Amino acid sequence: MSSAPEAKPERRSRLRQYQVQLLERMQAARGDAAAGRELGVTIGGRPCLLDLTQIGEIVSPQTATPVPLTRDWYLGLTNIRGNLTGVIDLARYLGQPAADAAVSSDLRWITFAPGLGFNCALQAERVLGLRRLAEMTALDAADGPAWCRQHFSDGDGRQWTRLDLAQLVREPGFSQVGYI
């Protein structure tokens, strides 16, 4: 019976140690995001970078319910983890051909971070993994919308377009999914 009182402090100690480790991991993850880690994706056949602080999660495509009288780049509404989410084909929004969803098993939907206040997901043809801006060379700003003017080149010479989702949601045309 004398071992029972000792077990409680030991358990508390392990719990405290676990909490400290978890806190350290969360701080390291925040530091990585602040250090310029981006998610590499392919949209419209073009390599793009998404700021980790502006995205929520990556999900496999599911059925999106079409919404009548909306633009062709608005794929419809779907339920992602209990949230009604609009799905956007950004390639079509930019006037490019749509990805063939029936053919590609690599298609993913990238949800916007809740802090952006815009409950939607972008369709990406492929997720390419994490990239570090510090390992890339910034190129001259290009013409076009402010949300896609930043361009970078990686060590292999591949050019990337950095998408600023916070600026994209403020673009008037992006929030006008229906025909007026």
N, CA and C atoms as a LAMMPS dump frame, in Angstrom:
ITEM: TIMESTEP
0
ITEM: NUMBER OF ATOMS
540
ITEM: BOX BOUNDS ff ff ff
-5.0000000000000000e+02 5.0000000000000000e+02
-5.0000000000000000e+02 5.0000000000000000e+02
-5.0000000000000000e+02 5.0000000000000000e+02
ITEM: ATOMS id mol type element x y z
1 1 1 N 0.802 -1.195 0
2 1 2 C 0 0 0
3 1 3 C 0.847 1.262 0
4 2 1 N 2.062 1.162 0.407
5 2 2 C 2.902 2.349 0.454
6 2 3 C 3.289 2.843 -0.941
7 3 1 N 3.157 1.992 -1.96
8 3 2 C 3.533 2.415 -3.308
9 3 3 C 2.462 3.29 -3.962
10 4 1 N 1.222 3.234 -3.529
11 4 2 C 0.149 4.031 -4.134
12 4 3 C 0.388 5.523 -4.001
13 5 1 N 0.761 6.079 -2.835
14 5 2 C 1.02 7.512 -2.761
15 5 3 C 2.195 7.941 -3.631
16 6 1 N 3.199 7.076 -3.82
17 6 2 C 4.342 7.422 -4.654
18 6 3 C 3.968 7.459 -6.136
19 7 1 N 2.992 6.663 -6.543
20 7 2 C 2.608 6.586 -7.951
21 7 3 C 2.008 7.908 -8.432
22 8 1 N 1.233 8.573 -7.584
23 8 2 C 0.616 9.827 -7.992
24 8 3 C 1.644 10.908 -8.324
25 9 1 N 2.638 11.166 -7.476
26 9 2 C 3.644 12.181 -7.834
27 9 3 C 4.413 11.792 -9.1
28 10 1 N 4.689 10.493 -9.277
29 10 2 C 5.401 10.046 -10.477
30 10 3 C 4.559 10.315 -11.729
31 11 1 N 3.266 10.03 -11.645
32 11 2 C 2.365 10.288 -12.764
33 11 3 C 2.29 11.775 -13.073
34 12 1 N 2.196 12.591 -12.027
35 12 2 C 2.171 14.046 -12.224
36 12 3 C 3.452 14.529 -12.882
37 13 1 N 4.555 13.949 -12.468
38 13 2 C 5.85 14.333 -13.031
39 13 3 C 5.902 13.983 -14.527
40 14 1 N 5.426 12.806 -14.892
41 14 2 C 5.403 12.407 -16.305
42 14 3 C 4.454 13.293 -17.096
43 15 1 N 3.311 13.617 -16.512
44 15 2 C 2.363 14.5 -17.178
45 15 3 C 2.977 15.88 -17.393
46 16 1 N 3.639 16.393 -16.372
47 16 2 C 4.291 17.701 -16.47
48 16 3 C 5.371 17.658 -17.566
49 17 1 N 6.154 16.589 -17.616
50 17 2 C 7.205 16.443 -18.621
51 17 3 C 6.584 16.405 -20.027
52 18 1 N 5.505 15.673 -20.167
53 18 2 C 4.808 15.601 -21.463
54 18 3 C 4.306 16.986 -21.876
55 19 1 N 3.723 17.728 -20.939
56 19 2 C 3.22 19.071 -21.248
57 19 3 C 4.351 20 -21.676
58 20 1 N 5.499 19.91 -21.028
59 20 2 C 6.645 20.746 -21.399
60 20 3 C 7.123 20.384 -22.805
61 21 1 N 7.212 19.088 -23.108
62 21 2 C 7.633 18.658 -24.442
63 21 3 C 6.649 19.131 -25.511
64 22 1 N 5.366 19.031 -25.212
65 22 2 C 4.341 19.469 -26.149
66 22 3 C 4.445 20.974 -26.398
67 23 1 N 4.65 21.748 -25.355
68 23 2 C 4.812 23.193 -25.491
69 23 3 C 6.035 23.528 -26.342
70 24 1 N 7.15 22.812 -26.11
71 24 2 C 8.356 23.045 -26.906
72 24 3 C 8.116 22.742 -28.381
73 25 1 N 7.398 21.666 -28.667
74 25 2 C 7.091 21.318 -30.068
75 25 3 C 6.222 22.385 -30.73
76 26 1 N 5.222 22.868 -29.999
77 26 2 C 4.34 23.901 -30.555
78 26 3 C 5.123 25.18 -30.836
79 27 1 N 6.019 25.551 -29.931
80 27 2 C 6.829 26.747 -30.153
81 27 3 C 7.776 26.562 -31.327
82 28 1 N 8.334 25.375 -31.484
83 28 2 C 9.22 25.097 -32.617
84 28 3 C 8.436 25.164 -33.923
85 29 1 N 7.205 24.642 -33.932
86 29 2 C 6.386 24.697 -35.144
87 29 3 C 6.061 26.137 -35.508
88 30 1 N 5.738 26.958 -34.511
89 30 2 C 5.488 28.381 -34.78
90 30 3 C 6.738 29.055 -35.317
91 31 1 N 7.879 28.702 -34.76
92 31 2 C 9.147 29.27 -35.219
93 31 3 C 9.432 28.894 -36.652
94 32 1 N 9.132 27.639 -37.027
95 32 2 C 9.329 27.208 -38.405
96 32 3 C 8.443 28.001 -39.354
97 33 1 N 7.198 28.222 -38.974
98 33 2 C 6.294 28.989 -39.833
99 33 3 C 6.797 30.417 -39.966
100 34 1 N 7.274 30.989 -38.86
101 34 2 C 7.771 32.357 -38.897
102 34 3 C 9.09 32.437 -39.656
103 35 1 N 9.806 31.337 -39.752
104 35 2 C 11.1 31.328 -40.424
105 35 3 C 10.954 31.154 -41.93
106 36 1 N 9.758 31.289 -42.455
107 36 2 C 9.585 31.246 -43.899
108 36 3 C 9.335 29.876 -44.467
109 37 1 N 8.729 29.001 -43.718
110 37 2 C 8.361 27.696 -44.28
111 37 3 C 7.035 27.855 -44.987
112 38 1 N 6.984 27.332 -46.172
113 38 2 C 5.807 27.435 -47.022
114 38 3 C 5.42 26.039 -47.497
115 39 1 N 4.147 25.876 -47.84
116 39 2 C 3.694 24.623 -48.43
117 39 3 C 3.767 24.775 -49.94
118 40 1 N 4.489 23.878 -50.578
119 40 2 C 4.571 23.877 -52.036
120 40 3 C 3.43 23.064 -52.626
121 41 1 N 2.727 23.644 -53.595
122 41 2 C 1.629 22.971 -54.282
123 41 3 C 1.707 23.291 -55.771
124 42 1 N 0.987 22.528 -56.569
125 42 2 C 0.854 22.836 -57.981
126 42 3 C -0.588 23.264 -58.223
127 43 1 N -0.759 24.461 -58.794
128 43 2 C -2.075 24.979 -59.143
129 43 3 C -1.997 25.479 -60.578
130 44 1 N -2.84 24.961 -61.433
131 44 2 C -2.81 25.35 -62.839
132 44 3 C -1.502 24.979 -63.512
133 45 1 N -0.877 23.889 -63.066
134 45 2 C 0.379 23.443 -63.628
135 45 3 C 1.579 24.26 -63.186
136 46 1 N 1.364 25.189 -62.267
137 46 2 C 2.424 26.104 -61.835
138 46 3 C 2.763 25.845 -60.367
139 47 1 N 4.062 25.771 -60.026
140 47 2 C 4.443 25.609 -58.629
141 47 3 C 4.117 26.875 -57.83
142 48 1 N 3.426 26.691 -56.722
143 48 2 C 3.012 27.819 -55.886
144 48 3 C 3.397 27.546 -54.441
145 49 1 N 3.566 28.629 -53.68
146 49 2 C 3.882 28.554 -52.269
147 49 3 C 2.747 29.153 -51.46
148 50 1 N 2.364 28.471 -50.391
149 50 2 C 1.321 28.952 -49.488
150 50 3 C 1.91 29.095 -48.094
151 51 1 N 1.72 30.256 -47.495
152 51 2 C 2.198 30.544 -46.152
153 51 3 C 1.481 29.616 -45.17
154 52 1 N 2.235 28.89 -44.357
155 52 2 C 1.639 27.942 -43.411
156 52 3 C 0.691 28.598 -42.419
157 53 1 N 0.899 29.874 -42.134
158 53 2 C 0.015 30.549 -41.186
159 53 3 C -1.326 30.911 -41.818
160 54 1 N -1.444 30.792 -43.143
161 54 2 C -2.674 31.161 -43.839
162 54 3 C -3.502 29.958 -44.278
163 55 1 N -3.015 28.762 -44.008
164 55 2 C -3.77 27.574 -44.402
165 55 3 C -4.2 26.794 -43.174
166 56 1 N -5.306 26.064 -43.351
167 56 2 C -5.831 25.255 -42.264
168 56 3 C -5.338 23.826 -42.353
169 57 1 N -5.875 23.084 -43.3
170 57 2 C -5.491 21.691 -43.447
171 57 3 C -5.572 21.273 -44.905
172 58 1 N -5.027 20.101 -45.173
173 58 2 C -5.037 19.52 -46.509
174 58 3 C -5.973 18.324 -46.442
175 59 1 N -6.975 18.294 -47.326
176 59 2 C -7.922 17.184 -47.327
177 59 3 C -8.053 16.61 -48.731
178 60 1 N -8.392 15.339 -48.789
179 60 2 C -8.683 14.716 -50.077
180 60 3 C -10.025 15.232 -50.573
181 61 1 N -10.144 15.445 -51.879
182 61 2 C -11.42 15.934 -52.408
183 61 3 C -12.558 14.961 -52.113
184 62 1 N -13.701 15.524 -51.892
185 62 2 C -14.913 14.749 -51.678
186 62 3 C -15.986 15.361 -52.565
187 63 1 N -17.194 14.975 -52.386
188 63 2 C -18.26 15.523 -53.204
189 63 3 C -18.547 16.964 -52.815
190 64 1 N -18.534 17.84 -53.8
191 64 2 C -18.926 19.238 -53.592
192 64 3 C -20.27 19.429 -54.286
193 65 1 N -21.212 19.969 -53.56
194 65 2 C -22.539 20.209 -54.115
195 65 3 C -22.511 21.479 -54.951
196 66 1 N -22.791 21.378 -56.244
197 66 2 C -22.793 22.573 -57.092
198 66 3 C -23.841 23.586 -56.617
199 67 1 N -23.518 24.845 -56.786
200 67 2 C -24.425 25.922 -56.415
201 67 3 C -24.864 26.594 -57.712
202 68 1 N -26.167 26.674 -57.96
203 68 2 C -26.645 27.279 -59.203
204 68 3 C -26.218 28.74 -59.344
205 69 1 N -26.03 29.161 -60.576
206 69 2 C -25.721 30.543 -60.943
207 69 3 C -24.415 31.056 -60.337
208 70 1 N -23.446 30.153 -60.216
209 70 2 C -22.118 30.568 -59.749
210 70 3 C -21.126 30.432 -60.895
211 71 1 N -20.016 31.067 -60.735
212 71 2 C -18.969 31.057 -61.763
213 71 3 C -18.365 29.655 -61.885
214 72 1 N -17.757 29.373 -63.029
215 72 2 C -17.237 28.022 -63.267
216 72 3 C -16.082 27.654 -62.335
217 73 1 N -15.402 28.641 -61.769
218 73 2 C -14.299 28.349 -60.864
219 73 3 C -14.759 28.034 -59.44
220 74 1 N -16.039 28.269 -59.165
221 74 2 C -16.599 27.924 -57.858
222 74 3 C -17.157 26.511 -57.97
223 75 1 N -16.464 25.543 -57.375
224 75 2 C -16.821 24.138 -57.549
225 75 3 C -18.025 23.711 -56.719
226 76 1 N -18.366 24.477 -55.704
227 76 2 C -19.524 24.154 -54.886
228 76 3 C -19.215 24.173 -53.405
229 77 1 N -20.137 23.604 -52.647
230 77 2 C -20.031 23.56 -51.185
231 77 3 C -19.841 22.125 -50.718
232 78 1 N -19.067 21.983 -49.665
233 78 2 C -18.851 20.669 -49.079
234 78 3 C -18.742 20.813 -47.56
235 79 1 N -18.859 19.705 -46.877
236 79 2 C -18.734 19.686 -45.426
237 79 3 C -17.347 19.153 -45.075
238 80 1 N -16.52 20.013 -44.489
239 80 2 C -15.202 19.577 -44.033
240 80 3 C -15.163 19.734 -42.522
241 81 1 N -15.149 18.607 -41.849
242 81 2 C -15.107 18.558 -40.377
243 81 3 C -16.211 19.396 -39.727
244 82 1 N -17.404 19.3 -40.295
245 82 2 C -18.548 19.992 -39.717
246 82 3 C -18.701 21.435 -40.151
247 83 1 N -17.838 21.91 -41.033
248 83 2 C -17.929 23.29 -41.516
249 83 3 C -18.314 23.304 -42.991
250 84 1 N -19.313 24.108 -43.326
251 84 2 C -19.712 24.275 -44.713
252 84 3 C -18.639 25.116 -45.4
253 85 1 N -18.002 24.543 -46.412
254 85 2 C -16.827 25.148 -47.038
255 85 3 C -17.02 25.262 -48.539
256 86 1 N -16.758 26.461 -49.07
257 86 2 C -16.779 26.661 -50.514
258 86 3 C -15.471 26.201 -51.114
259 87 1 N -15.535 25.551 -52.278
260 87 2 C -14.334 25.029 -52.923
261 87 3 C -14.068 25.822 -54.206
262 88 1 N -12.839 26.317 -54.326
263 88 2 C -12.436 27.185 -55.428
264 88 3 C -11.376 26.491 -56.267
265 89 1 N -11.563 26.51 -57.587
266 89 2 C -10.526 26.076 -58.518
267 89 3 C -9.778 27.336 -58.932
268 90 1 N -8.652 27.606 -58.276
269 90 2 C -7.908 28.843 -58.507
270 90 3 C -7.362 28.922 -59.927
271 91 1 N -7.037 27.787 -60.517
272 91 2 C -6.566 27.799 -61.912
273 91 3 C -7.653 28.387 -62.814
274 92 1 N -8.876 27.933 -62.653
275 92 2 C -9.991 28.492 -63.445
276 92 3 C -10.214 29.96 -63.123
277 93 1 N -10.091 30.326 -61.871
278 93 2 C -10.251 31.72 -61.465
279 93 3 C -9.263 32.604 -62.233
280 94 1 N -8.075 32.07 -62.485
281 94 2 C -7.046 32.804 -63.219
282 94 3 C -7.174 32.648 -64.733
283 95 1 N -8.251 31.98 -65.185
284 95 2 C -8.494 31.83 -66.615
285 95 3 C -7.774 30.664 -67.262
286 96 1 N -7.269 29.749 -66.473
287 96 2 C -6.572 28.573 -66.995
288 96 3 C -7.529 27.39 -67.057
289 97 1 N -7.158 26.351 -67.79
290 97 2 C -8.03 25.166 -67.841
291 97 3 C -8.145 24.486 -66.48
292 98 1 N -9.252 23.826 -66.268
293 98 2 C -9.492 23.113 -65.009
294 98 3 C -8.693 21.821 -64.98
295 99 1 N -8.319 21.401 -63.791
296 99 2 C -7.669 20.102 -63.624
297 99 3 C -8.715 19.02 -63.819
298 100 1 N -8.32 17.905 -64.383
299 100 2 C -9.234 16.797 -64.59
300 100 3 C -9.313 15.99 -63.303
301 101 1 N -10.333 16.272 -62.513
302 101 2 C -10.487 15.635 -61.201
303 101 3 C -10.664 14.127 -61.311
304 102 1 N -11.24 13.65 -62.405
305 102 2 C -11.476 12.216 -62.555
306 102 3 C -10.17 11.454 -62.78
307 103 1 N -9.155 12.112 -63.298
308 103 2 C -7.901 11.449 -63.639
309 103 3 C -6.874 11.524 -62.515
310 104 1 N -6.822 12.627 -61.817
311 104 2 C -5.749 12.857 -60.853
312 104 3 C -6.097 12.367 -59.453
313 105 1 N -5.294 11.43 -58.971
314 105 2 C -5.453 10.975 -57.589
315 105 3 C -4.655 11.874 -56.637
316 106 1 N -3.884 12.818 -57.203
317 106 2 C -3.066 13.724 -56.39
318 106 3 C -3.812 14.986 -55.975
319 107 1 N -5.015 15.22 -56.491
320 107 2 C -5.765 16.434 -56.148
321 107 3 C -5.99 16.523 -54.649
322 108 1 N -5.834 17.735 -54.121
323 108 2 C -6.101 17.987 -52.706
324 108 3 C -6.791 19.332 -52.575
325 109 1 N -7.53 19.484 -51.488
326 109 2 C -8.133 20.761 -51.148
327 109 3 C -7.381 21.32 -49.953
328 110 1 N -6.977 22.581 -50.048
329 110 2 C -6.249 23.261 -48.982
330 110 3 C -7.202 24.284 -48.368
331 111 1 N -7.569 24.079 -47.117
332 111 2 C -8.512 25.001 -46.479
333 111 3 C -7.779 26.247 -45.986
334 112 1 N -8.496 27.345 -45.956
335 112 2 C -7.948 28.607 -45.453
336 112 3 C -7.924 28.558 -43.931
337 113 1 N -6.945 29.222 -43.331
338 113 2 C -6.866 29.318 -41.875
339 113 3 C -8.096 30.051 -41.345
340 114 1 N -8.633 29.623 -40.223
341 114 2 C -9.82 30.287 -39.661
342 114 3 C -9.633 31.789 -39.453
343 115 1 N -8.422 32.217 -39.157
344 115 2 C -8.148 33.632 -38.914
345 115 3 C -8.395 34.524 -40.119
346 116 1 N -8.44 33.95 -41.317
347 116 2 C -8.705 34.749 -42.512
348 116 3 C -10.182 35.099 -42.641
349 117 1 N -11.034 34.393 -41.89
350 117 2 C -12.462 34.703 -41.905
351 117 3 C -13.145 34.408 -43.231
352 118 1 N -12.626 33.448 -43.967
353 118 2 C -13.17 33.116 -45.285
354 118 3 C -13.19 31.601 -45.373
355 119 1 N -14.346 31.002 -45.223
356 119 2 C -14.462 29.559 -45.115
357 119 3 C -14.457 28.906 -46.497
358 120 1 N -13.257 28.702 -47.029
359 120 2 C -13.167 28.045 -48.322
360 120 3 C -11.893 27.228 -48.418
361 121 1 N -11.799 26.489 -49.508
362 121 2 C -10.632 25.655 -49.786
363 121 3 C -10.24 25.853 -51.243
364 122 1 N -8.946 25.812 -51.501
365 122 2 C -8.432 25.872 -52.867
366 122 3 C -8.14 24.461 -53.348
367 123 1 N -8.415 24.215 -54.611
368 123 2 C -8.063 22.933 -55.191
369 123 3 C -6.638 22.998 -55.725
370 124 1 N -5.809 22.069 -55.278
371 124 2 C -4.428 21.971 -55.756
372 124 3 C -4.28 20.65 -56.503
373 125 1 N -3.587 20.699 -57.63
374 125 2 C -3.384 19.476 -58.406
375 125 3 C -2.465 18.501 -57.693
376 126 1 N -1.571 19.078 -56.891
377 126 2 C -0.612 18.226 -56.182
378 126 3 C -0.002 18.995 -55.017
379 127 1 N 0.266 18.299 -53.929
380 127 2 C 0.985 18.881 -52.796
381 127 3 C 2.44 18.434 -52.931
382 128 1 N 3.357 19.411 -52.926
383 128 2 C 4.778 19.139 -53.165
384 128 3 C 5.622 19.126 -51.895
385 129 1 N 5.027 19.461 -50.765
386 129 2 C 5.756 19.429 -49.498
387 129 3 C 6.216 20.802 -49.043
388 130 1 N 6.941 20.82 -47.922
389 130 2 C 7.388 22.082 -47.331
390 130 3 C 8.616 22.618 -48.06
391 131 1 N 8.672 23.934 -48.165
392 131 2 C 9.8 24.633 -48.792
393 131 3 C 10.22 25.764 -47.857
394 132 1 N 11.481 26.132 -47.896
395 132 2 C 12.003 27.243 -47.087
396 132 3 C 12.322 28.415 -48.004
397 133 1 N 11.725 29.56 -47.702
398 133 2 C 12.007 30.759 -48.492
399 133 3 C 13.471 31.167 -48.381
400 134 1 N 14.078 30.906 -47.225
401 134 2 C 15.478 31.287 -47.01
402 134 3 C 16.413 30.571 -47.984
403 135 1 N 15.983 29.447 -48.518
404 135 2 C 16.803 28.685 -49.457
405 135 3 C 16.483 29.036 -50.911
406 136 1 N 15.637 30.042 -51.117
407 136 2 C 15.241 30.452 -52.465
408 136 3 C 15.719 31.863 -52.749
409 137 1 N 15.749 32.198 -54.018
410 137 2 C 16.129 33.535 -54.445
411 137 3 C 14.877 34.293 -54.86
412 138 1 N 14.683 35.465 -54.281
413 138 2 C 13.535 36.301 -54.653
414 138 3 C 13.764 36.866 -56.047
415 139 1 N 12.735 36.829 -56.872
416 139 2 C 12.793 37.383 -58.217
417 139 3 C 12.062 38.714 -58.225
418 140 1 N 12.224 39.48 -59.279
419 140 2 C 11.527 40.757 -59.389
420 140 3 C 10.03 40.54 -59.343
421 141 1 N 9.343 41.472 -58.713
422 141 2 C 7.879 41.397 -58.622
423 141 3 C 7.284 41.439 -60.023
424 142 1 N 6.295 40.632 -60.227
425 142 2 C 5.64 40.561 -61.531
426 142 3 C 4.378 41.403 -61.532
427 143 1 N 3.876 41.675 -62.718
428 143 2 C 2.59 42.355 -62.835
429 143 3 C 1.489 41.392 -62.429
430 144 1 N 0.353 41.927 -62.131
431 144 2 C -0.778 41.102 -61.765
432 144 3 C -1.312 41.485 -60.408
433 145 1 N -2.261 40.709 -59.935
434 145 2 C -2.849 41.005 -58.627
435 145 3 C -1.806 40.955 -57.517
436 146 1 N -2.015 41.77 -56.489
437 146 2 C -1.061 41.857 -55.372
438 146 3 C -0.874 40.522 -54.669
439 147 1 N -1.875 39.662 -54.684
440 147 2 C -1.806 38.41 -53.951
441 147 3 C -0.923 37.353 -54.626
442 148 1 N -0.467 37.618 -55.853
443 148 2 C 0.398 36.631 -56.527
444 148 3 C 1.569 37.286 -57.266
445 149 1 N 2.098 38.365 -56.72
446 149 2 C 3.21 39.075 -57.361
447 149 3 C 4.586 38.579 -56.938
448 150 1 N 4.682 37.907 -55.81
449 150 2 C 5.989 37.457 -55.339
450 150 3 C 6.39 36.168 -56.037
451 151 1 N 7.626 36.168 -56.54
452 151 2 C 8.141 34.983 -57.23
453 151 3 C 9.518 34.647 -56.689
454 152 1 N 9.813 33.344 -56.644
455 152 2 C 11.07 32.853 -56.113
456 152 3 C 11.61 31.758 -57.031
457 153 1 N 12.906 31.554 -56.955
458 153 2 C 13.558 30.484 -57.691
459 153 3 C 14.277 29.596 -56.686
460 154 1 N 14.112 28.277 -56.829
461 154 2 C 14.788 27.377 -55.9
462 154 3 C 16.151 26.961 -56.462
463 155 1 N 16.854 26.124 -55.747
464 155 2 C 18.19 25.681 -56.142
465 155 3 C 18.219 24.901 -57.441
466 156 1 N 17.087 24.331 -57.825
467 156 2 C 17.004 23.576 -59.074
468 156 3 C 16.569 24.441 -60.249
469 157 1 N 16.379 25.744 -59.994
470 157 2 C 15.966 26.651 -61.065
471 157 3 C 14.458 26.702 -61.295
472 158 1 N 13.708 26 -60.485
473 158 2 C 12.245 26.022 -60.626
474 158 3 C 11.713 27.331 -60.06
475 159 1 N 10.8 27.956 -60.786
476 159 2 C 10.218 29.213 -60.328
477 159 3 C 8.894 28.951 -59.62
478 160 1 N 8.72 29.656 -58.499
479 160 2 C 7.557 29.499 -57.636
480 160 3 C 6.831 30.835 -57.533
481 161 1 N 5.509 30.773 -57.474
482 161 2 C 4.689 31.949 -57.211
483 161 3 C 4.15 31.831 -55.797
484 162 1 N 4.379 32.849 -54.996
485 162 2 C 3.885 32.839 -53.615
486 162 3 C 2.5 33.475 -53.595
487 163 1 N 1.528 32.732 -53.095
488 163 2 C 0.152 33.21 -53.022
489 163 3 C -0.128 33.743 -51.627
490 164 1 N -0.582 34.975 -51.555
491 164 2 C -0.94 35.593 -50.279
492 164 3 C -2.457 35.49 -50.131
493 165 1 N -2.904 34.497 -49.374
494 165 2 C -4.332 34.24 -49.242
495 165 3 C -5.061 35.364 -48.521
496 166 1 N -4.371 36.055 -47.609
497 166 2 C -4.995 37.186 -46.904
498 166 3 C -5.348 38.302 -47.891
499 167 1 N -4.516 38.53 -48.889
500 167 2 C -4.824 39.532 -49.907
501 167 3 C -5.856 39.003 -50.901
502 168 1 N -5.791 37.716 -51.196
503 168 2 C -6.738 37.119 -52.134
504 168 3 C -8.176 37.262 -51.64
505 169 1 N -8.424 37.038 -50.364
506 169 2 C -9.792 37.112 -49.846
507 169 3 C -10.339 38.541 -49.862
508 170 1 N -9.447 39.527 -49.942
509 170 2 C -9.89 40.925 -50.022
510 170 3 C -10.141 41.376 -51.456
511 171 1 N -9.786 40.555 -52.421
512 171 2 C -10.013 40.913 -53.82
513 171 3 C -11.513 40.805 -54.112
514 172 1 N -12.132 41.88 -54.6
515 172 2 C -13.582 41.875 -54.803
516 172 3 C -14.085 40.745 -55.704
517 173 1 N -13.371 40.428 -56.767
518 173 2 C -13.815 39.37 -57.678
519 173 3 C -13.81 37.992 -57.058
520 174 1 N -12.959 37.78 -56.086
521 174 2 C -12.855 36.466 -55.459
522 174 3 C -14.066 36.159 -54.592
523 175 1 N -14.625 37.177 -53.972
524 175 2 C -15.777 36.941 -53.101
525 175 3 C -17.101 36.97 -53.868
526 176 1 N -17.051 37.332 -55.129
527 176 2 C -18.264 37.377 -55.966
528 176 3 C -18.375 36.086 -56.778
529 177 1 N -18.833 35.035 -56.149
530 177 2 C -18.904 33.735 -56.823
531 177 3 C -20.13 33.598 -57.721
532 178 1 N -21.129 34.408 -57.492
533 178 2 C -22.369 34.325 -58.276
534 178 3 C -22.422 35.375 -59.36
535 179 1 N -23.28 35.126 -60.296
536 179 2 C -23.518 36.108 -61.359
537 179 3 C -24.507 37.134 -60.856
538 180 1 N -24.21 38.383 -61.061
539 180 2 C -25.095 39.439 -60.587
540 180 3 C -25.928 39.962 -61.736
